[in-house]
Each structure stands twice: as structure tokens, then as C-alpha cells.
Amino acid sequence: MRFFITLCVTCLITSQAAAFCGFYVAQEDGPLFNEGSKVVFARDGNRSTITMSSDYRGAASDFAMIVPTPSVLLERNIRTVRPATITHLENYTAPRIVEYYDHAYCDTDGTETGGLAPEVFESPVVIADAPAQRGPRALGVRIEAEYAVGAYDIQILSARQSDGLVTYLRQENYQIPDGAEATLADYIAMGMKFFVARVNLDRHSASDTKELEPLQITFRSRNFMLPLQLGKVNSAGQQDMLMLMLARQGRVQVENYPMQRMPSNFDVPIFVGKVFNDFYRQMFRRTAPDNTVMIEYAWDMGWCDPCADDPLDLHELRELGAVWVRDSKQNPSEDVFVTRMHIQYSKDTFQDDLVFSITDDTENFQSRYVMQQPVQELPNCPVTQYISDKKQAMLTENDRLHQLTGWTRASINQRVQQTIPDYLR
């Protein structure tokens, strides 16, 4: 049986970033936005652990989501996790900007010399009238299981036809988005079950946090896949999906779509450090082709250079499903290879669900950008070559920034002029 499952993901394009593969349903008419989310997918052999963190914005009373699953999940395979753990992994793998300082000085004989020396690392700046009431059996819907998990009430449903499932959910006061029936019918034809979660307001009010905690499910399946189609149902347009993949062997790749690394490891004007989110967002939208999965990070979690955040500790890795990690090693996180993939999609793109595989590729990659700070005070000797080289380097930076973002050369130059010493103007 093919395996599909709907999830969430947060990508960097908005400050939330990424997109939910299932759809949200609301009780009454709560404001629902499903434009970006993130998913952490830990895979080892046939075992998958998926942690879903959505960008839902609205009242807790209005929240609910539906996720297709390959089988009836047992209660012990459903849990909530700390939002901070996912945020930590997202920050650890985030695109980063580093800062170096130029040196311009003279030898004792007056010969001009200079160079670069790493000084400071900047952290990453890191989308009909109700029918007559009928029971679920009359609608071809079966309640396979019911659980209370954290602040959520969970139902596992099976259905014989999509219109019966939609009717049942509407009778339960869910607002089902238009277009859901056809997509649900495809999953029903595959024999999928449906994981339905909504907030229990009494338990949520009594909890320590008012933030909706990410949900996590664990299952076994030979297939390593992620569906996108349900996530398109209640989206107003473009969505972002951030996929943080954890594996033992090496990089995770997508089998049925092209993959491409983000443009990386080049110098940018120093003002970009203050507008990094805007820069990266615009570059992604301009350089990421349709139906292409962009790689933003791929690295053994045992080390990083530079580090955007501390590596996750043993407890956090296990919390996210990397249960193969053991504390017998001095650095247990070296047994985890993390791949950060990012897509933007709409109803007209990514018509097939994503199919993954784990490779033996352990080549390191990161989305990294460099600010090269000019000398603020020139030495008391001729440094004409340094000034000439620096001006030429700045022209190259400005031109590349224009090509990657589409920002006008005039606007780039205006911002550059506000950040450089007088001798470079």
C-alpha cells in the first residue's frame, strides 16, 4: 500500500515559514490561515516519527485539523512536544549571515598589505446549509479510536466515501473548506484513515502554556512519503513548507522532483545584515524554480561551522523521534544527519506528493552569506590598492544582489552609501 500522510511545516520565507499538508477545519467561522508551517520527519528503517507544527492563527476554540494516516494509530504513538524543541532545530539549520573585518595596513618599508580575519558571527535572522443529522454509521463513517492527548481530543476515522465523511464532520460543527471532498476521496480510495484533532478548551485552559503544542505521530511503513494535496484545500494562495529531516546515514533527498541548493557562500553589502529576512525571502522567490525542492542545510549534527545555534542535545533529538541516538558516545548527536528542505507551492504546482529516500551523501552544505566590513580608519600610509579592490568588490556585491533579489541598483546603492566610510564613496 502506498503511504501518504498530511503534516505541517514552517519555512523561512515568512518569519514563520513553510506549509501544512493537511487542512484545517474550524468550528463556526473562526479566522483560518494556512500559508506556512513546518514538519520534523525522523526516519530510521521503516519507522517514521513526524512532528507537526502549524502556523494556525486564531482562537483555540476554532482550531481543528485532519491528517490522513496509513493505519489506525495507537494512543501511545500520538503525543505533543515542546514548541521550543522545533524552534531550536529550525534555528540551528537556518540560513545564516557571517561578518568579517577587512585589514589594511603597511609594512615597516611602506609596502601596502591587507587581508581578512574572521571576527564576529551574527546569528541567523531568523502561511451550504447543514443536512439532516445522521449518525456516522449511516454516513459510512466509523470512529476507529478516540484519545485525549495533551490539550487535544483525537478521533481516528475511517470512511467509505468522501461526501459521508464531509457530512459527518459538518454535523460535528467543523467548517470544511470547499474542494475537500475530491481530495479526501483519493485518500479514501487508498484505504487511508483520518486523524482528526481539536482543542479541548478545559484542558487547554488548565495547561501551563496557551500556545498550541505541536502534535507528533509515530508509525511503521515501507514508504517514505509526504502528501501536499490536502494542504492546498484551504490556502488562499502560495504556501511555504519547511521540512527538517533527521536520519542516520546521510542526506534525505526527494525522488520525484528536482532538487537544487540555495545560492550560498557569497559576499553581500553590509546593510543586508539589517534586512536579512527580506533579502532571503526575495532571493528564494526569485531563484527557486517551480516544482523544485530547495536545499538550505545538510550537515552532520555533531558539529557546524559556523553554528547558528547550539546543536540539539540528546533529549531533544529523542523527543523529535531520533530514538537511535545513544548517550554512550561523547558526542551522540554525530549519529544524526539533518537535511533542511524548503518549497513554495500553490494549487498549480507540486501536483504529486513528495517521495523521499535516504542517501549515503554526507557532504556538508549551508545557506551562508558574508558581510565584509571595510576598514573604518585608514592607516597613515598609502593604501590605494586596498581602496581600489574594495570598490570593485562592492560593485560585484551590488550587482549580484540586484540579480538575486530584483532590487533596483539605485536602491541598493543608496543603502550602501549610508553604511560605508567616506573614503569609499
Secondary structure, DSSP 8 states (H G I E B T S, - for coil): -----------SSSSS----SSEE-EETT-----SEEEEEEEEETTEEEEEEEE---S-GGG-EEEEEESS---GGGEEE--HHHHHHHHHHTS-EEEEEEEEEEE-TT--EEEEEEEEEEE-------------TTTTTEEEEEEEEETTEEEEEEEES-HHHHHHHHHHTTEE--TTHHHHHHHHHHTT-EEEEEEE-HHHHHHSS--S---EEEEEE-S--EE--GGGGTT-SS-EEEEEEEEESSS-EEESSS-EEE---SEEE-GGGGGSHHHHHHHHHHHHS-TT-EEEEEEEETT--SS-SS----HHHHHHTT-TT--TTSSSGGGG-EEEEEEEEE-TTS--S-EEEEE-S----EE-EEEEEE--SS--SS--HHHHHHHHHHHHHHHHHHHHHH---HHHHHHHHHTTS-GGG-
